Structures are given as C-alpha cells and as structure tokens.
Amino acid sequence: MHAMGDGSALWLSVESAKVRVVVYDGDENPPVIRELTPEGWERGGRGLYLVDAFTGGCWGAAPAVPYDGPAHPKGKAVWFDLSMPGR
C-alpha cells in the first residue's frame, strides 16, 4: 500500500551489485516509520519498518523526482536499494 494521493508509479533500476526501487506518489508528506507496539496491530504502518529492515537502512525519500521516467508533478519519490550478494 502506498501513501495517499492520485495513485503511484514504480521504477526499477538493475545494476551490477544492487536493484534500486523507486515508488512515486502524489502525497507530498515525507514517509515516517511508525513505532511498533505489542498492543497495536493496526491494519497498516509496517511497510517502511520492513523496507528499513530488509535494506539495512538503505532507503530515502526526495520531494523532487530524482530520475527520468514516470512521476507525479507533485508528491515525492521513496527509494530503496536491494543488494545482490555474489555479484
């Protein structure tokens, strides 16, 4: 699930040692990792927590479009890198 806005667009870049994933959406608000609580099993809010864990913290966001390609004129790009071991 992505942030509020007018939809989203996905962009992938495969490089020799990593895959970069960029998701564009129409929401200008920056992404925030929610605190996980044992008593709070909300329906959402764990996506960035998982991205942070899987990528070792190698993710970020930009208010402007960092790459050529499909994007929203307003909003943000959230990116993360997945390393490719053995390459």
Buried (B, 14 or more C-beta within 10 A) or exposed (E): EBBEBEEBBEBEEEEEEBEBBBBBBBBEEEBEBEEEEEEEEEEEBBBBEEBBEEBEEBBEBBEEBBBEEEBBEEBBBBBBBBEEEEE
